Amino acid sequence: MKIIVTTDFSTSSKSGIRFALQLAAQTKCELTFYNVFEGVENNSWNIKGSTKKKLSK
């Protein structure tokens, strides 16, 4: 049996990791840890948002 453990490696996800480790020890299953990180790419939307122009009155 194989189990995929999705995690962001945060403090909140530690309990899920611990549970998966305990389950794997009891059932002799294989664990795969899955983490996705999506970086922010420079494009016209976030460049405009980060360089706000001051409006003159």
Z-matrix of the N, CA and C atoms (Angstrom, degrees):
N
C 1 1.444
C 2 1.533 1 108.06
N 3 1.326 2 115.76 1 144.01
C 4 1.458 3 122.74 2 178.35
C 5 1.525 4 109.07 3 -124.83
N 6 1.322 5 115.84 4 140.44
C 7 1.462 6 121.30 5 178.62
C 8 1.516 7 108.12 6 -126.79
N 9 1.329 8 116.05 7 132.28
C 10 1.462 9 121.64 8 174.51
C 11 1.522 10 107.08 9 -96.86
N 12 1.325 11 116.32 10 123.91
C 13 1.456 12 122.39 11 179.97
C 14 1.523 13 107.22 12 -106.61
N 15 1.318 14 115.91 13 108.90
C 16 1.467 15 119.46 14 177.94
C 17 1.517 16 108.31 15 -85.03
N 18 1.323 17 116.42 16 134.80
C 19 1.450 18 120.34 17 -176.91
C 20 1.515 19 110.74 18 -155.04
N 21 1.333 20 114.39 19 155.19
C 22 1.463 21 119.76 20 172.35
C 23 1.531 22 109.68 21 -111.71
N 24 1.338 23 116.21 22 9.16
C 25 1.465 24 124.38 23 179.22
C 26 1.532 25 112.22 24 59.33
N 27 1.319 26 117.28 25 26.10
C 28 1.462 27 121.49 26 177.71
C 29 1.528 28 109.45 27 -87.34
N 30 1.317 29 115.71 28 172.61
C 31 1.461 30 120.99 29 177.11
C 32 1.524 31 110.64 30 -60.53
N 33 1.312 32 116.75 31 -38.26
C 34 1.463 33 121.08 32 -178.87
C 35 1.518 34 112.83 33 -66.36
N 36 1.308 35 118.11 34 -30.08
C 37 1.463 36 120.33 35 -176.82
C 38 1.528 37 113.39 36 -87.04
N 39 1.323 38 117.54 37 -3.56
C 40 1.466 39 120.42 38 -179.02
C 41 1.526 40 112.41 39 -61.61
N 42 1.331 41 117.43 40 -36.86
C 43 1.468 42 119.15 41 -179.48
C 44 1.521 43 111.02 42 -65.47
N 45 1.315 44 117.72 43 -36.65
C 46 1.464 45 120.86 44 176.75
C 47 1.518 46 112.14 45 -65.97
N 48 1.321 47 116.17 46 -38.37
C 49 1.467 48 120.57 47 177.73
C 50 1.525 49 110.08 48 -66.05
N 51 1.334 50 116.56 49 -44.62
C 52 1.472 51 120.74 50 178.69
C 53 1.522 52 111.20 51 -60.30
N 54 1.339 53 116.44 52 -43.14
C 55 1.459 54 120.27 53 178.99
C 56 1.526 55 110.69 54 -61.08
N 57 1.327 56 116.66 55 -44.94
C 58 1.464 57 120.90 56 179.92
C 59 1.522 58 111.04 57 -62.32
N 60 1.326 59 117.36 58 -40.53
C 61 1.464 60 120.82 59 178.59
C 62 1.526 61 111.57 60 -64.10
N 63 1.338 62 117.02 61 -42.42
C 64 1.463 63 120.75 62 178.45
C 65 1.524 64 111.29 63 -65.80
N 66 1.316 65 116.70 64 -40.81
C 67 1.462 66 120.93 65 178.53
C 68 1.525 67 111.02 66 -63.98
N 69 1.318 68 115.87 67 -42.02
C 70 1.461 69 120.23 68 179.58
C 71 1.529 70 111.27 69 -65.07
N 72 1.318 71 117.11 70 -36.56
C 73 1.465 72 120.64 71 178.97
C 74 1.528 73 111.42 72 -67.60
N 75 1.330 74 116.69 73 -33.49
C 76 1.463 75 120.95 74 -178.12
C 77 1.519 76 113.03 75 -82.92
N 78 1.332 77 117.60 76 -30.41
C 79 1.466 78 120.46 77 -173.69
C 80 1.519 79 113.43 78 -111.77
N 81 1.314 80 117.24 79 -1.71
C 82 1.466 81 122.19 80 -179.44
C 83 1.530 82 111.58 81 56.58
N 84 1.309 83 115.90 82 45.00
C 85 1.465 84 119.83 83 177.39
C 86 1.525 85 109.50 84 -101.26
N 87 1.310 86 115.33 85 165.12
C 88 1.465 87 122.38 86 -179.49
C 89 1.520 88 109.26 87 -96.57
N 90 1.337 89 116.50 88 133.03
C 91 1.459 90 121.37 89 178.91
C 92 1.525 91 110.18 90 -104.96
N 93 1.310 92 115.11 91 139.67
C 94 1.459 93 121.99 92 171.05
C 95 1.513 94 106.78 93 -124.75
N 96 1.338 95 116.49 94 121.73
C 97 1.455 96 121.04 95 178.37
C 98 1.516 97 108.72 96 -91.55
N 99 1.331 98 115.77 97 131.74
C 100 1.462 99 121.61 98 -174.30
C 101 1.524 100 109.09 99 -123.07
N 102 1.313 101 115.60 100 123.86
C 103 1.456 102 122.11 101 179.32
C 104 1.519 103 108.19 102 -136.84
N 105 1.322 104 116.05 103 132.67
C 106 1.467 105 121.29 104 178.55
C 107 1.515 106 108.00 105 -119.57
N 108 1.308 107 115.83 106 132.03
C 109 1.458 108 121.39 107 175.67
C 110 1.517 109 107.51 108 -123.35
N 111 1.316 110 115.99 109 123.93
C 112 1.463 111 120.89 110 179.29
C 113 1.520 112 108.20 111 -111.06
N 114 1.299 113 116.07 112 111.10
C 115 1.451 114 121.11 113 179.15
C 116 1.521 115 111.22 114 -77.94
N 117 1.306 116 116.11 115 161.30
C 118 1.461 117 121.27 116 178.84
C 119 1.522 118 108.22 117 -91.32
N 120 1.307 119 114.92 118 125.86
C 121 1.462 120 121.15 119 179.86
C 122 1.530 121 108.45 120 -96.27
N 123 1.320 122 116.77 121 139.17
C 124 1.458 123 119.38 122 176.64
C 125 1.525 124 109.61 123 -67.23
N 126 1.297 125 115.07 124 127.98
C 127 1.462 126 120.96 125 174.75
C 128 1.524 127 108.09 126 -148.56
N 129 1.279 128 117.00 127 177.41
C 130 1.465 129 119.69 128 -174.88
C 131 1.524 130 112.25 129 -63.59
N 132 1.327 131 118.59 130 -29.75
C 133 1.457 132 120.50 131 -177.73
C 134 1.526 133 110.92 132 -68.63
N 135 1.354 134 117.92 133 -51.23
C 136 1.462 135 117.25 134 -175.99
C 137 1.529 136 112.72 135 -80.07
N 138 1.307 137 119.03 136 -18.64
C 139 1.470 138 120.48 137 173.64
C 140 1.525 139 109.27 138 -70.69
N 141 1.330 140 117.13 139 -44.06
C 142 1.467 141 120.28 140 177.71
C 143 1.522 142 110.95 141 -64.73
N 144 1.322 143 116.57 142 -37.92
C 145 1.460 144 120.01 143 -179.48
C 146 1.510 145 112.98 144 -69.84
N 147 1.317 146 117.64 145 -28.30
C 148 1.453 147 119.45 146 -176.54
C 149 1.519 148 113.22 147 -90.20
N 150 1.328 149 118.26 148 -14.23
C 151 1.472 150 121.21 149 178.82
C 152 1.527 151 108.94 150 -119.99
N 153 1.332 152 114.55 151 70.14
C 154 1.467 153 119.50 152 -178.96
C 155 1.520 154 110.07 153 -71.17
N 156 1.313 155 114.91 154 136.02
C 157 1.459 156 120.23 155 177.87
C 158 1.508 157 109.43 156 -91.24
N 159 1.335 158 115.67 157 140.83
C 160 1.458 159 120.07 158 177.79
C 161 1.525 160 108.83 159 -79.52
N 162 1.304 161 114.95 160 134.23
C 163 1.465 162 120.25 161 178.85
C 164 1.530 163 108.60 162 -88.16
N 165 1.319 164 116.34 163 132.57
C 166 1.463 165 119.85 164 177.51
C 167 1.516 166 108.81 165 -93.65
N 168 1.321 167 115.15 166 143.26
C 169 1.483 168 119.95 167 -177.50
C 170 1.494 169 110.36 168 -99.92
